[in-house]
Structures are given as C-alpha cells and as structure tokens.
Amino acid sequence: MIPDLMATHLLIGLVLGLLLTGVRLVIGPGVADRFVALDMLTVLAIAIAAMTTLVTGRKEFLDISLGLAVTGFVATAALAVFLERKEGSE
C-alpha cells in the first residue's frame, strides 16, 4: 500500500501523460506517429492498472496489466509487419 498523497501525485502524472499522448494521437503527422501514441496509451493504462494494484492491494489488476501488455506487444508487431509490407510494395 502506498500513501494517499503519493497515489494522488502519481495519478496526476499519469493523467497528464494521457492528455499529452491524446494530443499526439489526434495531431500526429503520420500513421506511425499515431500508432506510437496509441502504444503509449497502452503503457499508461498498464501503469494505471499497476498503481491500482498498489493502492487497493487487489492482485486482479496485475492480470489486467499483463493482458494489456500482451495485447500492446502483438499490436505493435502486427503494425510493424503491415508497414514493412506496405513499404516494400512501393
């Protein structure tokens, strides 16, 4: 368990990161930039789930963060293959 003040500061930092990443997702100049922003949103969601585990002491949120991590990895690998095939066809 972490103190309430520390949890509040961590949550503020994560929400700020979510906002800045959301801006990058909307105004990103290319598809790759937008996908990196989406991947960063996944990382921030993992951090929020981990912080929730620390605050509440419930270990179920670790399963959620593991699922998000696997999903983010597979999505990143799939995009890399897609962009490589797209680049090779031109």
N, CA, C and O atoms as a CHARMM CRD file, in Angstrom:
* protein
*
  360
    1    1 MET  N      0.84000  -1.17600   0.00000 PROA 1      0.00000
    2    1 MET  CA     0.00000   0.00000   0.00000 PROA 1      0.00000
    3    1 MET  C      0.89300   1.25000   0.00000 PROA 1      0.00000
    4    1 MET  O      1.90300   1.31600   0.70000 PROA 1      0.00000
    5    2 ILE  N      0.48700   2.22700  -0.80100 PROA 2      0.00000
    6    2 ILE  CA     1.23900   3.47100  -0.84800 PROA 2      0.00000
    7    2 ILE  C      0.39000   4.58100  -0.23800 PROA 2      0.00000
    8    2 ILE  O     -0.83900   4.49900  -0.23100 PROA 2      0.00000
    9    3 PRO  N      1.04400   5.61300   0.26900 PROA 3      0.00000
   10    3 PRO  CA     0.29300   6.71600   0.88800 PROA 3      0.00000
   11    3 PRO  C     -0.61100   7.43500  -0.11800 PROA 3      0.00000
   12    3 PRO  O     -0.35000   7.44000  -1.32100 PROA 3      0.00000
   13    4 ASP  N     -1.66800   8.03400   0.40400 PROA 4      0.00000
   14    4 ASP  CA    -2.64600   8.70700  -0.45700 PROA 4      0.00000
   15    4 ASP  C     -2.04000   9.86800  -1.22900 PROA 4      0.00000
   16    4 ASP  O     -2.38700  10.08000  -2.39100 PROA 4      0.00000
   17    5 LEU  N     -1.15000  10.61500  -0.61300 PROA 5      0.00000
   18    5 LEU  CA    -0.54200  11.76300  -1.28700 PROA 5      0.00000
   19    5 LEU  C      0.30500  11.30600  -2.46700 PROA 5      0.00000
   20    5 LEU  O      0.27100  11.92500  -3.53100 PROA 5      0.00000
   21    6 MET  N      1.05500  10.24200  -2.29100 PROA 6      0.00000
   22    6 MET  CA     1.88000   9.72600  -3.37500 PROA 6      0.00000
   23    6 MET  C      0.99500   9.19400  -4.51000 PROA 6      0.00000
   24    6 MET  O      1.28900   9.40700  -5.68700 PROA 6      0.00000
   25    7 ALA  N     -0.07800   8.50700  -4.14900 PROA 7      0.00000
   26    7 ALA  CA    -1.00100   7.99600  -5.16200 PROA 7      0.00000
   27    7 ALA  C     -1.63300   9.14000  -5.94600 PROA 7      0.00000
   28    7 ALA  O     -1.83300   9.02900  -7.15500 PROA 7      0.00000
   29    8 THR  N     -1.94600  10.22700  -5.26900 PROA 8      0.00000
   30    8 THR  CA    -2.52500  11.38600  -5.94500 PROA 8      0.00000
   31    8 THR  C     -1.53900  11.99600  -6.92900 PROA 8      0.00000
   32    8 THR  O     -1.91700  12.34300  -8.04800 PROA 8      0.00000
   33    9 HSD  N     -0.28200  12.13100  -6.52700 PROA 9      0.00000
   34    9 HSD  CA     0.73400  12.68600  -7.42100 PROA 9      0.00000
   35    9 HSD  C      0.97600  11.77100  -8.62000 PROA 9      0.00000
   36    9 HSD  O      1.13000  12.24800  -9.74400 PROA 9      0.00000
   37   10 LEU  N      1.01100  10.47500  -8.38800 PROA 10     0.00000
   38   10 LEU  CA     1.17800   9.53900  -9.49400 PROA 10     0.00000
   39   10 LEU  C      0.00300   9.59900 -10.45700 PROA 10     0.00000
   40   10 LEU  O      0.19300   9.55700 -11.67300 PROA 10     0.00000
   41   11 LEU  N     -1.19600   9.69700  -9.92900 PROA 11     0.00000
   42   11 LEU  CA    -2.37900   9.77300 -10.77500 PROA 11     0.00000
   43   11 LEU  C     -2.38200  11.05600 -11.60200 PROA 11     0.00000
   44   11 LEU  O     -2.75800  11.03200 -12.77300 PROA 11     0.00000
   45   12 ILE  N     -1.97200  12.16300 -11.01300 PROA 12     0.00000
   46   12 ILE  CA    -1.89000  13.42800 -11.75700 PROA 12     0.00000
   47   12 ILE  C     -0.88400  13.30200 -12.89600 PROA 12     0.00000
   48   12 ILE  O     -1.14300  13.76200 -14.00800 PROA 12     0.00000
   49   13 GLY  N      0.25600  12.68300 -12.62400 PROA 13     0.00000
   50   13 GLY  CA     1.25600  12.48400 -13.67300 PROA 13     0.00000
   51   13 GLY  C      0.75000  11.58800 -14.78600 PROA 13     0.00000
   52   13 GLY  O      1.01000  11.84900 -15.96100 PROA 13     0.00000
   53   14 LEU  N      0.03400  10.53900 -14.43000 PROA 14     0.00000
   54   14 LEU  CA    -0.49900   9.63700 -15.45200 PROA 14     0.00000
   55   14 LEU  C     -1.59000  10.30600 -16.28600 PROA 14     0.00000
   56   14 LEU  O     -1.66100  10.09700 -17.49800 PROA 14     0.00000
   57   15 VAL  N     -2.43300  11.10000 -15.64900 PROA 15     0.00000
   58   15 VAL  CA    -3.48100  11.81000 -16.39000 PROA 15     0.00000
   59   15 VAL  C     -2.85700  12.84900 -17.31300 PROA 15     0.00000
   60   15 VAL  O     -3.32200  13.03100 -18.43800 PROA 15     0.00000
   61   16 LEU  N     -1.81700  13.52900 -16.85800 PROA 16     0.00000
   62   16 LEU  CA    -1.11200  14.48000 -17.72800 PROA 16     0.00000
   63   16 LEU  C     -0.50400  13.75900 -18.92500 PROA 16     0.00000
   64   16 LEU  O     -0.56800  14.25000 -20.05200 PROA 16     0.00000
   65   17 GLY  N      0.08100  12.60300 -18.67800 PROA 17     0.00000
   66   17 GLY  CA     0.61400  11.80800 -19.77700 PROA 17     0.00000
   67   17 GLY  C     -0.46900  11.36600 -20.74400 PROA 17     0.00000
   68   17 GLY  O     -0.26100  11.36800 -21.95700 PROA 17     0.00000
   69   18 LEU  N     -1.62900  10.98600 -20.21200 PROA 18     0.00000
   70   18 LEU  CA    -2.74900  10.61000 -21.07700 PROA 18     0.00000
   71   18 LEU  C     -3.19500  11.77400 -21.95600 PROA 18     0.00000
   72   18 LEU  O     -3.47900  11.59000 -23.14000 PROA 18     0.00000
   73   19 LEU  N     -3.25600  12.95900 -21.38000 PROA 19     0.00000
   74   19 LEU  CA    -3.67800  14.13800 -22.15300 PROA 19     0.00000
   75   19 LEU  C     -2.68500  14.47000 -23.26100 PROA 19     0.00000
   76   19 LEU  O     -3.08100  14.71300 -24.40100 PROA 19     0.00000
   77   20 LEU  N     -1.40700  14.48100 -22.93200 PROA 20     0.00000
   78   20 LEU  CA    -0.39600  14.80900 -23.93600 PROA 20     0.00000
   79   20 LEU  C     -0.32500  13.74800 -25.03200 PROA 20     0.00000
   80   20 LEU  O     -0.13700  14.06700 -26.20600 PROA 20     0.00000
   81   21 THR  N     -0.47700  12.50500 -24.64500 PROA 21     0.00000
   82   21 THR  CA    -0.46100  11.43500 -25.63500 PROA 21     0.00000
   83   21 THR  C     -1.71500  11.49500 -26.50300 PROA 21     0.00000
   84   21 THR  O     -1.65300  11.20500 -27.69800 PROA 21     0.00000
   85   22 GLY  N     -2.83500  11.86300 -25.92400 PROA 22     0.00000
   86   22 GLY  CA    -4.05800  12.03200 -26.70900 PROA 22     0.00000
   87   22 GLY  C     -3.92000  13.13300 -27.74600 PROA 22     0.00000
   88   22 GLY  O     -4.43200  13.01200 -28.85900 PROA 22     0.00000
   89   23 VAL  N     -3.23000  14.20300 -27.38400 PROA 23     0.00000
   90   23 VAL  CA    -2.98000  15.28500 -28.34700 PROA 23     0.00000
   91   23 VAL  C     -2.12100  14.77100 -29.49100 PROA 23     0.00000
   92   23 VAL  O     -2.39300  15.07900 -30.65100 PROA 23     0.00000
   93   24 ARG  N     -1.09600  13.99800 -29.18700 PROA 24     0.00000
   94   24 ARG  CA    -0.23500  13.43700 -30.23100 PROA 24     0.00000
   95   24 ARG  C     -1.00900  12.47400 -31.11600 PROA 24     0.00000
   96   24 ARG  O     -0.77200  12.40200 -32.32200 PROA 24     0.00000
   97   25 LEU  N     -1.93400  11.73800 -30.51600 PROA 25     0.00000
   98   25 LEU  CA    -2.74900  10.79500 -31.28400 PROA 25     0.00000
   99   25 LEU  C     -3.63600  11.53300 -32.28600 PROA 25     0.00000
  100   25 LEU  O     -3.85400  11.05300 -33.39800 PROA 25     0.00000
  101   26 VAL  N     -4.13900  12.68900 -31.89400 PROA 26     0.00000
  102   26 VAL  CA    -5.03600  13.44300 -32.77700 PROA 26     0.00000
  103   26 VAL  C     -4.26100  14.19300 -33.85300 PROA 26     0.00000
  104   26 VAL  O     -4.67300  14.18400 -35.01300 PROA 26     0.00000
  105   27 ILE  N     -3.13800  14.84700 -33.50300 PROA 27     0.00000
  106   27 ILE  CA    -2.43900  15.69700 -34.47600 PROA 27     0.00000
  107   27 ILE  C     -1.20300  15.04300 -35.07600 PROA 27     0.00000
  108   27 ILE  O     -0.45200  15.69800 -35.79900 PROA 27     0.00000
  109   28 GLY  N     -0.98000  13.77200 -34.79300 PROA 28     0.00000
  110   28 GLY  CA     0.20400  13.10300 -35.32600 PROA 28     0.00000
  111   28 GLY  C      0.27800  13.22600 -36.83400 PROA 28     0.00000
  112   28 GLY  O     -0.72800  13.02600 -37.51500 PROA 28     0.00000
  113   29 PRO  N      1.44100  13.54900 -37.37400 PROA 29     0.00000
  114   29 PRO  CA     1.51600  13.77200 -38.82100 PROA 29     0.00000
  115   29 PRO  C      1.38600  12.49700 -39.65500 PROA 29     0.00000
  116   29 PRO  O      0.97500  12.56800 -40.81300 PROA 29     0.00000
  117   30 GLY  N      1.72000  11.36000 -39.10600 PROA 30     0.00000
  118   30 GLY  CA     1.66000  10.13300 -39.90400 PROA 30     0.00000
  119   30 GLY  C      1.00600   8.99700 -39.14700 PROA 30     0.00000
  120   30 GLY  O      0.69300   9.10900 -37.96200 PROA 30     0.00000
  121   31 VAL  N      0.80600   7.89500 -39.86500 PROA 31     0.00000
  122   31 VAL  CA     0.19000   6.72100 -39.25500 PROA 31     0.00000
  123   31 VAL  C      1.09600   6.14700 -38.17100 PROA 31     0.00000
  124   31 VAL  O      0.61500   5.74700 -37.11100 PROA 31     0.00000
  125   32 ALA  N      2.38300   6.10200 -38.42300 PROA 32     0.00000
  126   32 ALA  CA     3.31500   5.54500 -37.44500 PROA 32     0.00000
  127   32 ALA  C      3.32700   6.37400 -36.16100 PROA 32     0.00000
  128   32 ALA  O      3.38000   5.82000 -35.06300 PROA 32     0.00000
  129   33 ASP  N      3.27700   7.69400 -36.29700 PROA 33     0.00000
  130   33 ASP  CA     3.25300   8.56200 -35.11200 PROA 33     0.00000
  131   33 ASP  C      1.99200   8.32900 -34.28800 PROA 33     0.00000
  132   33 ASP  O      2.03900   8.30500 -33.05800 PROA 33     0.00000
  133   34 ARG  N      0.89300   8.16300 -34.96000 PROA 34     0.00000
  134   34 ARG  CA    -0.36100   7.91500 -34.25300 PROA 34     0.00000
  135   34 ARG  C     -0.35000   6.55500 -33.56900 PROA 34     0.00000
  136   34 ARG  O     -0.89200   6.39900 -32.47500 PROA 34     0.00000
  137   35 PHE  N      0.26600   5.57800 -34.21300 PROA 35     0.00000
  138   35 PHE  CA     0.30500   4.26500 -33.59100 PROA 35     0.00000
  139   35 PHE  C      1.24500   4.24100 -32.38900 PROA 35     0.00000
  140   35 PHE  O      0.98000   3.53800 -31.41300 PROA 35     0.00000
  141   36 VAL  N      2.33200   4.99500 -32.44900 PROA 36     0.00000
  142   36 VAL  CA     3.21900   5.09900 -31.29000 PROA 36     0.00000
  143   36 VAL  C      2.47700   5.75800 -30.12600 PROA 36     0.00000
  144   36 VAL  O      2.64900   5.36500 -28.97200 PROA 36     0.00000
  145   37 ALA  N      1.65300   6.75800 -30.43200 PROA 37     0.00000
  146   37 ALA  CA     0.84500   7.39000 -29.38300 PROA 37     0.00000
  147   37 ALA  C     -0.16000   6.40100 -28.80200 PROA 37     0.00000
  148   37 ALA  O     -0.39100   6.39600 -27.59300 PROA 37     0.00000
  149   38 LEU  N     -0.75900   5.56700 -29.64500 PROA 38     0.00000
  150   38 LEU  CA    -1.68500   4.55500 -29.16300 PROA 38     0.00000
  151   38 LEU  C     -0.96400   3.53000 -28.29700 PROA 38     0.00000
  152   38 LEU  O     -1.51200   3.06000 -27.30000 PROA 38     0.00000
  153   39 ASP  N      0.25900   3.18500 -28.67400 PROA 39     0.00000
  154   39 ASP  CA     1.06900   2.26700 -27.87500 PROA 39     0.00000
  155   39 ASP  C      1.41400   2.90100 -26.52000 PROA 39     0.00000
  156   39 ASP  O      1.44200   2.21500 -25.49800 PROA 39     0.00000
  157   40 MET  N      1.67000   4.19000 -26.52100 PROA 40     0.00000
  158   40 MET  CA     1.94900   4.89000 -25.26800 PROA 40     0.00000
  159   40 MET  C      0.71700   4.92800 -24.37100 PROA 40     0.00000
  160   40 MET  O      0.83400   4.84200 -23.14800 PROA 40     0.00000
  161   41 LEU  N     -0.45800   5.05500 -24.97200 PROA 41     0.00000
  162   41 LEU  CA    -1.68500   4.99300 -24.18200 PROA 41     0.00000
  163   41 LEU  C     -1.83400   3.62200 -23.52900 PROA 41     0.00000
  164   41 LEU  O     -2.32800   3.51600 -22.40600 PROA 41     0.00000
  165   42 THR  N     -1.40700   2.57200 -24.23000 PROA 42     0.00000
  166   42 THR  CA    -1.42800   1.23100 -23.65000 PROA 42     0.00000
  167   42 THR  C     -0.49300   1.14800 -22.45400 PROA 42     0.00000
  168   42 THR  O     -0.84100   0.57400 -21.42200 PROA 42     0.00000
  169   43 VAL  N      0.68900   1.72200 -22.59600 PROA 43     0.00000
  170   43 VAL  CA     1.65300   1.72600 -21.49000 PROA 43     0.00000
  171   43 VAL  C      1.09400   2.48300 -20.28700 PROA 43     0.00000
  172   43 VAL  O      1.25500   2.05000 -19.14600 PROA 43     0.00000
  173   44 LEU  N      0.44600   3.59800 -20.54100 PROA 44     0.00000
  174   44 LEU  CA    -0.14300   4.36300 -19.44100 PROA 44     0.00000
  175   44 LEU  C     -1.29100   3.59900 -18.78300 PROA 44     0.00000
  176   44 LEU  O     -1.47500   3.68600 -17.56900 PROA 44     0.00000
  177   45 ALA  N     -2.05900   2.85600 -19.56900 PROA 45     0.00000
  178   45 ALA  CA    -3.12600   2.03400 -18.98600 PROA 45     0.00000
  179   45 ALA  C     -2.53500   0.92800 -18.12000 PROA 45     0.00000
  180   45 ALA  O     -3.09600   0.59200 -17.07700 PROA 45     0.00000
  181   46 ILE  N     -1.41600   0.36400 -18.53800 PROA 46     0.00000
  182   46 ILE  CA    -0.71700  -0.64100 -17.72200 PROA 46     0.00000
  183   46 ILE  C     -0.25300  -0.01100 -16.41400 PROA 46     0.00000
  184   46 ILE  O     -0.37600  -0.61900 -15.35000 PROA 46     0.00000
  185   47 ALA  N      0.27600   1.19700 -16.49200 PROA 47     0.00000
  186   47 ALA  CA     0.73500   1.88500 -15.28200 PROA 47     0.00000
  187   47 ALA  C     -0.42500   2.19100 -14.34200 PROA 47     0.00000
  188   47 ALA  O     -0.28300   2.08800 -13.12300 PROA 47     0.00000
  189   48 ILE  N     -1.56000   2.56200 -14.89800 PROA 48     0.00000
  190   48 ILE  CA    -2.72800   2.83800 -14.05900 PROA 48     0.00000
  191   48 ILE  C     -3.20200   1.55900 -13.37400 PROA 48     0.00000
  192   48 ILE  O     -3.55800   1.58000 -12.19600 PROA 48     0.00000
  193   49 ALA  N     -3.20900   0.45300 -14.10400 PROA 49     0.00000
  194   49 ALA  CA    -3.61500  -0.82100 -13.50100 PROA 49     0.00000
  195   49 ALA  C     -2.63100  -1.23800 -12.40200 PROA 49     0.00000
  196   49 ALA  O     -3.04300  -1.74300 -11.35800 PROA 49     0.00000
  197   50 ALA  N     -1.34100  -1.02800 -12.63700 PROA 50     0.00000
  198   50 ALA  CA    -0.34800  -1.35900 -11.61300 PROA 50     0.00000
  199   50 ALA  C     -0.49400  -0.46400 -10.38900 PROA 50     0.00000
  200   50 ALA  O     -0.35400  -0.92500  -9.25600 PROA 50     0.00000
  201   51 MET  N     -0.77500   0.81800 -10.61900 PROA 51     0.00000
  202   51 MET  CA    -0.96100   1.72500  -9.49400 PROA 51     0.00000
  203   51 MET  C     -2.22300   1.36300  -8.70900 PROA 51     0.00000
  204   51 MET  O     -2.25500   1.48400  -7.48400 PROA 51     0.00000
  205   52 THR  N     -3.24500   0.92600  -9.41200 PROA 52     0.00000
  206   52 THR  CA    -4.46400   0.49400  -8.74500 PROA 52     0.00000
  207   52 THR  C     -4.18400  -0.71600  -7.86100 PROA 52     0.00000
  208   52 THR  O     -4.73900  -0.84100  -6.76900 PROA 52     0.00000
  209   53 THR  N     -3.32200  -1.60000  -8.34100 PROA 53     0.00000
  210   53 THR  CA    -2.91800  -2.75000  -7.52300 PROA 53     0.00000
  211   53 THR  C     -2.21900  -2.28600  -6.25400 PROA 53     0.00000
  212   53 THR  O     -2.47100  -2.81700  -5.17200 PROA 53     0.00000
  213   54 LEU  N     -1.34600  -1.30200  -6.38100 PROA 54     0.00000
  214   54 LEU  CA    -0.62600  -0.80500  -5.20400 PROA 54     0.00000
  215   54 LEU  C     -1.55900  -0.11900  -4.21200 PROA 54     0.00000
  216   54 LEU  O     -1.39700  -0.26400  -3.00100 PROA 54     0.00000
  217   55 VAL  N     -2.53000   0.62600  -4.72400 PROA 55     0.00000
  218   55 VAL  CA    -3.40900   1.37700  -3.84400 PROA 55     0.00000
  219   55 VAL  C     -4.41500   0.46200  -3.15100 PROA 55     0.00000
  220   55 VAL  O     -4.64000   0.57500  -1.94600 PROA 55     0.00000
  221   56 THR  N     -5.02100  -0.44800  -3.92500 PROA 56     0.00000
  222   56 THR  CA    -6.07800  -1.27100  -3.35700 PROA 56     0.00000
  223   56 THR  C     -5.57800  -2.57300  -2.75100 PROA 56     0.00000
  224   56 THR  O     -6.23500  -3.13700  -1.87500 PROA 56     0.00000
  225   57 GLY  N     -4.43800  -3.05500  -3.19800 PROA 57     0.00000
  226   57 GLY  CA    -3.91900  -4.32900  -2.72000 PROA 57     0.00000
  227   57 GLY  C     -4.55900  -5.53400  -3.39400 PROA 57     0.00000
  228   57 GLY  O     -4.28900  -6.66900  -3.00100 PROA 57     0.00000
  229   58 ARG  N     -5.39000  -5.31700  -4.38800 PROA 58     0.00000
  230   58 ARG  CA    -6.04000  -6.42200  -5.12000 PROA 58     0.00000
  231   58 ARG  C     -5.15600  -6.84200  -6.28400 PROA 58     0.00000
  232   58 ARG  O     -4.77300  -6.01200  -7.10800 PROA 58     0.00000
  233   59 LYS  N     -4.83700  -8.10200  -6.35100 PROA 59     0.00000
  234   59 LYS  CA    -3.90300  -8.60100  -7.35300 PROA 59     0.00000
  235   59 LYS  C     -4.54200  -8.85600  -8.71400 PROA 59     0.00000
  236   59 LYS  O     -3.83800  -9.17600  -9.67300 PROA 59     0.00000
  237   60 GLU  N     -5.84400  -8.72200  -8.81300 PROA 60     0.00000
  238   60 GLU  CA    -6.52500  -8.94000 -10.08400 PROA 60     0.00000
  239   60 GLU  C     -6.09400  -7.91900 -11.13400 PROA 60     0.00000
  240   60 GLU  O     -6.09800  -8.20900 -12.33100 PROA 60     0.00000
  241   61 PHE  N     -5.72900  -6.73900 -10.68700 PROA 61     0.00000
  242   61 PHE  CA    -5.32600  -5.69400 -11.62000 PROA 61     0.00000
  243   61 PHE  C     -3.98100  -6.01100 -12.28100 PROA 61     0.00000
  244   61 PHE  O     -3.68100  -5.47400 -13.34700 PROA 61     0.00000
  245   62 LEU  N     -3.18500  -6.85900 -11.67500 PROA 62     0.00000
  246   62 LEU  CA    -1.95500  -7.29800 -12.32600 PROA 62     0.00000
  247   62 LEU  C     -2.27000  -8.16700 -13.53900 PROA 62     0.00000
  248   62 LEU  O     -1.55600  -8.11700 -14.54100 PROA 62     0.00000
  249   63 ASP  N     -3.33400  -8.96300 -13.45500 PROA 63     0.00000
  250   63 ASP  CA    -3.76600  -9.74600 -14.60600 PROA 63     0.00000
  251   63 ASP  C     -4.21200  -8.83400 -15.74200 PROA 63     0.00000
  252   63 ASP  O     -3.94200  -9.10600 -16.91200 PROA 63     0.00000
  253   64 ILE  N     -4.88900  -7.76300 -15.38800 PROA 64     0.00000
  254   64 ILE  CA    -5.32200  -6.79700 -16.39700 PROA 64     0.00000
  255   64 ILE  C     -4.11300  -6.16200 -17.06400 PROA 64     0.00000
  256   64 ILE  O     -4.08200  -6.02200 -18.28700 PROA 64     0.00000
  257   65 SER  N     -3.12000  -5.77700 -16.27500 PROA 65     0.00000
  258   65 SER  CA    -1.94000  -5.14800 -16.87100 PROA 65     0.00000
  259   65 SER  C     -1.15900  -6.13900 -17.73200 PROA 65     0.00000
  260   65 SER  O     -0.59100  -5.74600 -18.75100 PROA 65     0.00000
  261   66 LEU  N     -1.11900  -7.40300 -17.34800 PROA 66     0.00000
  262   66 LEU  CA    -0.45700  -8.40700 -18.17200 PROA 66     0.00000
  263   66 LEU  C     -1.19400  -8.57900 -19.50000 PROA 66     0.00000
  264   66 LEU  O     -0.56300  -8.66600 -20.55400 PROA 66     0.00000
  265   67 GLY  N     -2.51100  -8.62600 -19.45300 PROA 67     0.00000
  266   67 GLY  CA    -3.29200  -8.71700 -20.69000 PROA 67     0.00000
  267   67 GLY  C     -3.09300  -7.51900 -21.59600 PROA 67     0.00000
  268   67 GLY  O     -2.98300  -7.66900 -22.81300 PROA 67     0.00000
  269   68 LEU  N     -3.04700  -6.33900 -21.01700 PROA 68     0.00000
  270   68 LEU  CA    -2.79800  -5.13000 -21.81000 PROA 68     0.00000
  271   68 LEU  C     -1.40400  -5.15200 -22.43100 PROA 68     0.00000
  272   68 LEU  O     -1.22600  -4.73500 -23.57500 PROA 68     0.00000
  273   69 ALA  N     -0.42500  -5.63200 -21.68700 PROA 69     0.00000
  274   69 ALA  CA     0.94200  -5.68700 -22.20600 PROA 69     0.00000
  275   69 ALA  C      1.04800  -6.64600 -23.39300 PROA 69     0.00000
  276   69 ALA  O      1.68500  -6.33000 -24.39700 PROA 69     0.00000
  277   70 VAL  N      0.42800  -7.80700 -23.27300 PROA 70     0.00000
  278   70 VAL  CA     0.46800  -8.78000 -24.37000 PROA 70     0.00000
  279   70 VAL  C     -0.26400  -8.23500 -25.58900 PROA 70     0.00000
  280   70 VAL  O      0.21300  -8.37100 -26.71600 PROA 70     0.00000
  281   71 THR  N     -1.41700  -7.61900 -25.36700 PROA 71     0.00000
  282   71 THR  CA    -2.17400  -7.04100 -26.47800 PROA 71     0.00000
  283   71 THR  C     -1.38500  -5.92700 -27.16100 PROA 71     0.00000
  284   71 THR  O     -1.36000  -5.85200 -28.39000 PROA 71     0.00000
  285   72 GLY  N     -0.75100  -5.07600 -26.39000 PROA 72     0.00000
  286   72 GLY  CA     0.05300  -3.99700 -26.96200 PROA 72     0.00000
  287   72 GLY  C      1.23700  -4.51400 -27.75200 PROA 72     0.00000
  288   72 GLY  O      1.56900  -3.96600 -28.80300 PROA 72     0.00000
  289   73 PHE  N      1.88100  -5.56900 -27.25700 PROA 73     0.00000
  290   73 PHE  CA     3.01400  -6.13900 -27.97100 PROA 73     0.00000
  291   73 PHE  C      2.59100  -6.74100 -29.30300 PROA 73     0.00000
  292   73 PHE  O      3.23900  -6.52100 -30.32700 PROA 73     0.00000
  293   74 VAL  N      1.51300  -7.49200 -29.28500 PROA 74     0.00000
  294   74 VAL  CA     1.02700  -8.12800 -30.51500 PROA 74     0.00000
  295   74 VAL  C      0.59300  -7.06000 -31.52200 PROA 74     0.00000
  296   74 VAL  O      0.86300  -7.19200 -32.71600 PROA 74     0.00000
  297   75 ALA  N     -0.06400  -6.02600 -31.06200 PROA 75     0.00000
  298   75 ALA  CA    -0.49600  -4.95800 -31.96000 PROA 75     0.00000
  299   75 ALA  C      0.69600  -4.22200 -32.56500 PROA 75     0.00000
  300   75 ALA  O      0.67000  -3.87700 -33.74600 PROA 75     0.00000
  301   76 THR  N      1.72500  -3.97900 -31.78500 PROA 76     0.00000
  302   76 THR  CA     2.91700  -3.31100 -32.29700 PROA 76     0.00000
  303   76 THR  C      3.62600  -4.18300 -33.32800 PROA 76     0.00000
  304   76 THR  O      4.06700  -3.68600 -34.36500 PROA 76     0.00000
  305   77 ALA  N      3.73500  -5.46500 -33.05100 PROA 77     0.00000
  306   77 ALA  CA     4.36400  -6.38000 -34.00600 PROA 77     0.00000
  307   77 ALA  C      3.55000  -6.46000 -35.30100 PROA 77     0.00000
  308   77 ALA  O      4.12400  -6.49800 -36.38900 PROA 77     0.00000
  309   78 ALA  N      2.23000  -6.48500 -35.19000 PROA 78     0.00000
  310   78 ALA  CA     1.38300  -6.53400 -36.38400 PROA 78     0.00000
  311   78 ALA  C      1.52300  -5.27000 -37.21300 PROA 78     0.00000
  312   78 ALA  O      1.56200  -5.34200 -38.44100 PROA 78     0.00000
  313   79 LEU  N      1.60000  -4.11200 -36.56600 PROA 79     0.00000
  314   79 LEU  CA     1.77700  -2.87100 -37.31200 PROA 79     0.00000
  315   79 LEU  C      3.13500  -2.83900 -38.00600 PROA 79     0.00000
  316   79 LEU  O      3.24100  -2.36900 -39.13900 PROA 79     0.00000
  317   80 ALA  N      4.17000  -3.33200 -37.33700 PROA 80     0.00000
  318   80 ALA  CA     5.49300  -3.35500 -37.95500 PROA 80     0.00000
  319   80 ALA  C      5.48000  -4.20800 -39.22400 PROA 80     0.00000
  320   80 ALA  O      6.06000  -3.82100 -40.23800 PROA 80     0.00000
  321   81 VAL  N      4.82900  -5.34800 -39.17000 PROA 81     0.00000
  322   81 VAL  CA     4.72300  -6.19600 -40.36000 PROA 81     0.00000
  323   81 VAL  C      3.92300  -5.49100 -41.45100 PROA 81     0.00000
  324   81 VAL  O      4.29700  -5.53500 -42.62300 PROA 81     0.00000
  325   82 PHE  N      2.82600  -4.84300 -41.07100 PROA 82     0.00000
  326   82 PHE  CA     2.00000  -4.11700 -42.03800 PROA 82     0.00000
  327   82 PHE  C      2.78500  -2.99400 -42.71000 PROA 82     0.00000
  328   82 PHE  O      2.74300  -2.85500 -43.93200 PROA 82     0.00000
  329   83 LEU  N      3.49700  -2.19600 -41.92200 PROA 83     0.00000
  330   83 LEU  CA     4.26100  -1.08800 -42.50200 PROA 83     0.00000
  331   83 LEU  C      5.40600  -1.58500 -43.37100 PROA 83     0.00000
  332   83 LEU  O      5.73200  -0.95700 -44.37800 PROA 83     0.00000
  333   84 GLU  N      6.01600  -2.69600 -43.00000 PROA 84     0.00000
  334   84 GLU  CA     7.10600  -3.25600 -43.79900 PROA 84     0.00000
  335   84 GLU  C      6.58300  -3.74500 -45.14800 PROA 84     0.00000
  336   84 GLU  O      7.22500  -3.51500 -46.17300 PROA 84     0.00000
  337   85 ARG  N      5.44000  -4.40900 -45.16700 PROA 85     0.00000
  338   85 ARG  CA     4.84700  -4.87500 -46.42500 PROA 85     0.00000
  339   85 ARG  C      4.40500  -3.70600 -47.29900 PROA 85     0.00000
  340   85 ARG  O      4.55000  -3.73700 -48.52100 PROA 85     0.00000
  341   86 LYS  N      3.87200  -2.69000 -46.66000 PROA 86     0.00000
  342   86 LYS  CA     3.41800  -1.51400 -47.39500 PROA 86     0.00000
  343   86 LYS  C      4.60400  -0.80500 -48.03700 PROA 86     0.00000
  344   86 LYS  O      4.51800  -0.36500 -49.18400 PROA 86     0.00000
  345   87 GLU  N      5.71300  -0.69200 -47.30300 PROA 87     0.00000
  346   87 GLU  CA     6.91300  -0.02800 -47.79800 PROA 87     0.00000
  347   87 GLU  C      7.54400  -0.82700 -48.94400 PROA 87     0.00000
  348   87 GLU  O      8.05200  -0.24500 -49.90200 PROA 87     0.00000
  349   88 GLY  N      7.51000  -2.14700 -48.84500 PROA 88     0.00000
  350   88 GLY  CA     8.10100  -2.99700 -49.87100 PROA 88     0.00000
  351   88 GLY  C      7.33100  -3.00200 -51.16700 PROA 88     0.00000
  352   88 GLY  O      7.90200  -3.28500 -52.22000 PROA 88     0.00000
  353   89 SER  N      6.04100  -2.69400 -51.12000 PROA 89     0.00000
  354   89 SER  CA     5.22700  -2.71400 -52.33600 PROA 89     0.00000
  355   89 SER  C      5.36500  -1.45500 -53.15800 PROA 89     0.00000
  356   89 SER  O      4.95200  -1.43100 -54.31700 PROA 89     0.00000
  357   90 GLU  N      5.92900  -0.41800 -52.59700 PROA 90     0.00000
  358   90 GLU  CA     6.03700   0.86100 -53.33700 PROA 90     0.00000
  359   90 GLU  C      7.30200   0.91500 -54.15100 PROA 90     0.00000
  360   90 GLU  O      7.55500   1.90900 -54.83200 PROA 90     0.00000
